[in-house]
Amino acid sequence: MNLIQEAKNQIKEIASKAYEKASEKGILPGGMELTGSVEIPKDVSHGDYACGYAMACARTMRMAPRKIADALVAEMDLEGTYFKEVSVAGAGFMNFRLSDKWYGAVLSAVEEMDSEYGSVNVGNGEKVMVEFVSANPTGPMTIGNARGGVLGDTLAAILDKAGYDVCREFYVNDAGNQVDLFGRSIEARYLQLCLGEDAVEFPDDGYHGDDIKGLAALIHDEHGNKYVNWDSDARRQAFVEFGLPHNIALMKKHLERYRINFDNWFLESSLHKSGYVAETVQMLTDNGYTYEKDGALWLRNTELGADKDEVLRRANGFYTYYAVDIAYHRNKFIERSFDRVINVWGADHHGHAIRFKNTLTGAKCLGIAPDSLDFLIMQMVRLTRNGETVKVSKRTGKALTLNDLLDEISCDACRFFFNAKPDTHLEFDLDLAVRQDSDNPVYYVQYAHARICSLIAALASENCNVKPMAEIDITKLSTEPERDLIKQISILPEEIKLAARDYDPSKINRYVIDLASRFHRFYNSCRIKGEEPELLAARLKLADSVKIVLKECLALLGVTAPEKM
């Protein structure tokens, strides 16, 4: 239930009925339709909503805006509406002031919908996939993966609340050159364990991390020198078949610790085994989108609007990542019937995203609708401690991974901080993230929730429980902090709609911080305990409504809502 939109719709209805009356009386010219906008002004001293119909219709009616506004207001009937008064200001703005009925309707909506409050149905069940993280399974997840993880997961939660049918997917790159290099890297470390470090040279382009040494040690602990005399290709294949499932299981474990659970883990290898990559490339060739050069097969990407052509199949017969990615996305749209796909990618993929979208929507033979593929491009992260950049773990002294970060900082802080506006560079202050004061935004919001829980518990012990709206006198909530807090509650459905539209999950961070701020202001200026019964009941109901909304917003962010702090 979007009470802001309902109020705007009601203003349109009120003004339209007033226009009909005024035109019937000959005060305004007939046969016209009111146009213009209804907005919430920054300065609400004159009214809660400002309507610009009079200015928008001045030319067609050939009248001064002020005269039109005066005529409309004179015929308006506010009885039974969400408004108690309307006035004309300036050149012809009509300013509406909300009535108690609207404020009561907001709290009633929270009571009725509870944890579903804020839900809107702008998606109408549209089937949407959000693909995010999709980290290379040849090594541990990075801090960049940590940011992409929370942005993708929160965006998926918002889209779900906005009425979309959402699927979270992790794409596993378990084929190609990086997997071959993964096998060669484990092989070298394994043989060094068996034969001595100087007996085998480690590949220059290999994966040098301690995780590779750890995998080799696990294999050696279980099988000893069993693989020393094996054919190299067979040995590498065995190590890949051991290492990839091990790393994928570890990824799942760390992501679950980060409160991210995917609906589907899609294996790149399945595209190759099924022949889907070859089929997709052949489809492009059959429709004239490819050409051969230097033994390789190229995509005519510049003809599709991109800035350069792309190799689809190398001279050695192996398909490129670009070809595989086309097949993967064709699978998403054609085989699995997603209406829209949103990929969460890093800023270093921005150029690739533009070229790739041109390919997918430009090659008509793929059958992918224009504007069905979107990207959430996130900027880089810089971790700081004491004002200095942090790149290594305090515990291990090695490059800081997602799991290392979760050893130092709570999951709540990680998720809240990483969900900052995606298109801006993020400076993550590790010192701030562990502080327990109002400067730490996640602590500030969680404290508001805990404060309300403590208040409700304390009053319940005195037999003062939260009452249903049917027993609340909404006129008791008449002060500016009370009304301002209810208005902030009312904004949530609109924020959900805009966050889903703009692919900006950070809107919920900003909203919930503002809600907590307005609650703290209300709590410090409006006494609850000890007030006369009707006022106490009304203010306690307002506090309880804030608690419900805080908890729901934190749930969208994947952050806990503690009852005590």
N, C-alpha and C positions, 0 to 999 in steps of 0.2 A: 504494500500500500504506500503510494508516494503522495504524501499530503501536500508537498510543495506543488507538484503537478496538478493535483486536484484543486488547490487554491487558484492556480492560474487558469485552469479550465472554468472554474466557477466565475472568475472575473469576466471571462469572455462571454459566458452565458448571461451574467447580470447586465453587462454593457449592451449585448445584442438585444435583450428584451427592452432595455431603456431606449435604444435606437428605434425599435419598432413603434414604441409609444410616441416618441418625439416626431417621427416621420408621419405618423397618422395624424398628429395635431398640426402638421405643416411647419413645425419648428425647424426640422432638419429635412433635407431633400430625401426622397424615398428611392427605393430600388437599388440600394447600394449595400456593400458588405464591409463591416469594420475590419480594418487591417492594422497591423502594428504589433508591438511586443509588450509582454508583461514581465517585468524584471524585479529582482530583490535589490533595492538600492543599498549602497555602502553605508549611507547615512539614513538611518530609519527614524530620525526625529520627526519627519513629516508623515511617515507611513511605512508599513511593512512590505507593501508591494507598490510599484509605480507602473502605471499603464500609459502607453504612448499612442493610443488609438487616435486621439484628436489630431495630433501632429501628422500622423500617417495619412489621415483622410482629408486633411485640409485642402489639398489641391483638387481632389475629385469632387468634394462638396462645395468648393469655391467659397469657403468661409474661414474666418480666423480660428485657429486651434482653440483658443481660450473660449470662444463662443460655442464651439462644438462641445467642449468639455463641460461647460456650464449647463448646456441643454441635456446632455446625457446624465449628469449627476442629479439634475432636478427630477428625472424620471426613474431613478434607480430605487429598487426595493431590496433592502438587505435582510428582510425578515427571514429567519431560518437558515441563513447562509453562514459562511465562515468569517464574515466581516461585520464589524459593529459600526463603522463609519467610513465615509469617503469624502475627500475634499479635492479642490482644484488648486494647483500651485503653478507659478511661473507662467510660461507661454501656453500651458494647457495640459500639464501632467495631471492625471487623476491618481491620487494617493489613497490606497486602501489600508485600513488598520484592522488587524485580526481580532476576532472575538474569542470569548472563552470557549466557544464550541470547537474551534480549530485546535486550541491547545489541549483540550480534553481528548479530541480525536487522535492526536499524536500518541498520547499515553495509552489510550485504548488500543491502538494498533500494536504497540509494543506488547501489551498484555495479551492480546489475542494471538499474535504471531510468535511471540517468545523468541526462540533462537532463529526462527525464519524471518524475523524482522529485517528489512532491508532488501529482501528478495524482489526482483523485478523480472518481467518476462519479455525482455527486448530480444532475446535469442530465439524464442519460439521453437525450442527443441532442435535448432540447427546443430548438426554433427560437426564438432570441432576437435582437432588434435593439436595439443601443445607438445612439441618435441623440445626437450631441453636437457642440459648437462651433456649427454652423449659423449662422455669422456673416453679417450682412447684407453682400452683395457690393458694396455701394455705397461701401465704405471699407475701410481696413486693419483687421486683427485687433487687438483690445485685450488688455490684461492679463487681463481677465475671461475672454476666449476662451482665453488661455494656460492658465489653471487648469482650465477646463472640458475643454480638450483632453486634458490628461494624466489627469484623473480618468476621463473617458470611455474613453480608450484603455487605461488600466491595468485598469479594471473589465472591459472586453471581454476582455483577456488572461486575467484571473482566471476569468471565466465559461467561457472556452474550456478552461482547465486543469481546471475543475470539471465538465467533461463536457457543456457546452451547445454547440449549433451556433450560432455567433455571427456576426452581420453588423454592421459598423460603417457608419453612414450619416450623410452631411452633407446637410441640407435646404437647398436654395438658394432664397432668396426673390427670384426673378427676375421678379416680377409685382407689380402693386398700386401704391399711392400712392408708396412709397419709390422705386420704379423710375422713375415719372414725374418725381419730384423730382430724381432722379439725372440724367435726361436734360435737365431744365431747367437744372440747375446747370452741366453741361458746356457746354450751349448758351451760357449767359451768359458763361462764361470764354472760350469760343471766339470769340464776337463781340467781346469786349473786346480779344482779341489782334488781330482783323482790323480793327476800327473805332476802337479806342482805349478805354481803361478808363472814360472818362466817357460814352461813347456808349451804353452798356447798363447798366441797373441790375440788380444781382445780387439774386435773390429773397431776401427776409428769412428764409424758412424753408429756404433752400438749404443744400447741403453746402459748408462753407467751407474744408475741408481743402486742403492743398497737393496731395494726390493728385488732386483734381478739376482743378486748374490743370495738373498733369502730363498728365492725359488729354487736355485741350484742346490742350496744346502738341504732343502726339504726333499728334493729328488734323491740326493746322495744319501741322506739319512734313511730313506725308505728302500733304496735299491742298490746302494753301494756303488761299485764300479761296473755294474751290469751293462751300461750303455757305452762303455769306452770303445769297444770293438765293433759297434754297430755302424752300418752305413750312415754317413752324415745326414743325408736327406731324411732317412727313417728316424734317426735320433732327434733331429730338429722337430719333425712332425710329432713325435711322442712328447717332446718338451712343450710344444705349443698346446697339445691336447691336455696336458697337465696344467700349464700356467694360465691359460685363458679362463677356464672355469674357476680356478682358484682366485684370480683377480676379480672376476665378475661377482663371485660370491662375496668377496671383501668389499667391493663397491656397494653391493646391496646392503651389507651390514652397516657400512658407514653412512649411507644415505638414510637408512632407517633411524640411525642415531640422530640424524639431522631432520627427522620427521618427514621424510619424503618417501612415498611409496608409489611406484609406477604401475599403471594398468597393464603395460606391455613392454617387454624387452625384445626388440626386433633385431635379429641377427643379419648382418650384411651377407654372411655366407649363404643364407637361404635364397638370396636373389641369384647368386651364381649357380647354386646346385639345381635350382628350378629352371635355369635357362632364361630367366626373366630379363637379365641385363642384355644378353645377346638378342633377345626378341625385341627389346626396346630400341636398341641401336639399329637393328635391321628395319624397324618401322620408320625411323628417321631417314635411313638411307633410301628406302622405297619411296619416300615422299620428297626426295630431292634436297634434303637438308644437310647432306654430307658430301665430302670430296676426299680424294686420296692425295697425299703429298709425302714424299720421302718414306714411303712404305707405311705411313700411319693414316688412320682415318680421322678426318677433322669434321667438326660441326660448323656449319655456316652461321655462326652466332652473330656476326655483324649484320647479317640480313634479318635477324630477329630483334635487332635494336640494341645489342650489346656492343661494347667497345673493342672486342677482339674475338677471334675464333678460338675454339677449344678442341684439344685432342680428345677423341673418344676411345680410340684403340691404338696402342703403340705399335711400332713396327715388329715388336716381339710377340704380338698377339694378345697382350694383356690389356684389359680394359682399365681406363683411368678412373680416378675418384669421381670426376665430373660425370662420366657415363653411368657409374653406379648410382650416383645421387639422383640423376634423372629417372632411372629405373625405380629407385626407392620412392620417389615422390609420385611417380605414376601409380605405383602400388597403393599409396595412401589414397589417392583420389579415385582411381578406377576400380581396383580390386576391393578396397575396403570402404569406398563410398563416403569419404569425408567431404563435407561441404566446404570446409575451410581448414587450412593448416597454418599454424603459427610456429615458426622456428625461433628459438632464443639463441642468438649468436653473439659473439664478442665483436668489439669494434674493428678488429683486424679482418673480419669477414665482410665488412660493409660493401666493398667493391664487388666481391664475389656474390653477395646477396642480390645486388642490382642486376648483374649479368645473368644469374641463375633464374631470377624471376622473368626476365625477358625470354629466356629459353623455354621455360615451362608454359608460359602463356602465349608465346609467339608461335611455337611449333603446333599448329592446329591438329596435326595427326595424333597428338598425345591425348586430346580430348579433355584438357584441363581448362576450366572456365577462367576468364580474366578476373583479377582481384580476389582469387580464392586462396592465393599463397601470400602470407604476410610474414614480417620479421619483427622481432623485438631485438634491437641492437643495443647491447649494454656496453658502457665504457669501462675503463680499467679500474682496478682497485689498488690503493696504496695503504698498507697497514703501517701504523705508527705507534711508537711507545716512547714516552718522554720527548716527543717531538721529532724523533728519528725514525727512518724507514726500517721496518722489520721484514726480513726475508727468510730467517731461519727459526726453527723451533727452539724454545728455551730448554726443552727436555732432551731433544736429540741432537741439537746443533746442526741439523740438516735443513734442506729446503722445506719451508712450512707447507704442510698439506692441510686439507679439510679436517682430517681426523686429529692432527696435531692442534689445530685451532680450537677444536671442541674440547681438547684436554685443558686449554687455558681459559676459554670464555664459554659462558653458558650458551646452550642452544638458543634460548630465548633472545639473548643479546645478538648472537650471530644472525639470526633470521630477521630481527627487527632492523639492525644496522644495514645489512646487505640489501634490504628492500628499499633502499633510497632510490630517488628518481633515476631510471635506467640510463637516460641520455646524458648524464653528468658523471664526471670522474668522481670516484668515491674515496674519501680519505677516512679510513676506519681507525678511530682512536681506541686502541686496546685498553688504555688506562681508563678512559671514560666508560667503556663497556662493562667494567667490573665495579664501578662506583655505585654506591647505594645512596643516592641523593637525587634531588630534582633536576640536576643537570644531565643525568642519564635518562634519555627519553623513554626507554622501555621500563625502567624502574618507576619513573614518574607515572606512567599509564597503569602499570600493575599495582602501584600503591593506591591509586584511586579506587580500583576494584576491591582491593583488600580492605580499604578504609570503609567502603560501603558494607561489605560483608560483616565487618566487626560491629558497625553501627546497627545493622539489622539484628545480629545475634544479641547484642546488648539490650536492645529494646524488647526483643522477644522474651528475654529472661524476666522482663517486667510486664509481660502479657500485652505488649504493644506490637502487634504483628502487622505485616503489610496487608492492606485491605484491597478488595477488588475495586475497579474504577466505578462500579455502580454505587459504591458507598463513599466516593470521594467528591468533595466540593471543590471543583476546579477553580472557582473564583478566589479561593484562598491563595493560589499561586499567582500573585499579582505584581511582585517586585521585578525589577529589571533583571537581576541575576537568575531568577526562576524562569522568566519568559525566555531569556537568552539561552538557557540550558535546554529548554524544550525545543527551541528552534534548531539547535545543533543536533538534537536527536532526530529531528524531522529530515535533516539533510541526507542521512545515510542512503536511502534508496537512490537518490540522485547521484551520489558519489559512486555507488556501485555501477550505475548506468554509464557514467562518464569514464570510470576506470576500465570498464570492459570495452568501451568504444575506442579509447585512446591507447589501450594496452599499457596502462600505467598503474601497476599495483601499488606504487608509493602513495597514491591518493589516500589509501586507507591508513597509512602511517600518519599522514598529516591530519586526516580527519580525527583519528582516535587521540592524538595529542591535543587537538583543539577541544575535543569532548572532555578529556581529563582536566584541562585547564579551566574550562567553564564549570566543571563540577567542583573543583577545589575552591574556586571563587564563590560559588553558591554556598558550599559547606561552611566557609569562613565568615560569610555575611548573613546567613539565614539559619538561625538556631532551630534545631529539631527537637532534641530531648528537652523536656520541661515545658514545651509550648502547649497551648490549649488543644484539646483532643482533635478538633477538625483540622487545624493548621498542621499539627504533628502528622496526622494521617496523610494529608496531601503532600507534605514535604518528604515523608518517608516513601510514599509511592513514587515520587519523582526520583529519589535516590535509587530505588529498586529498578526503575526503568533504565537509568544510566548503567547500572550494574549489568543488566541483560545485554545492552548494546555494547558495552565495553568487552564483555566476554565473547560475544559473537565476532566482533572485529579482530580481537586477538586470535580467535580460532582461524579466521581467514588468513592471518599472517603466520599461522603455525606456532603461536606463542601461547604459553600457559597463562591462566588467569588465577593467580593464587588468592586464597581466602584469608591468609595471614602472612604478614611480612615483618 
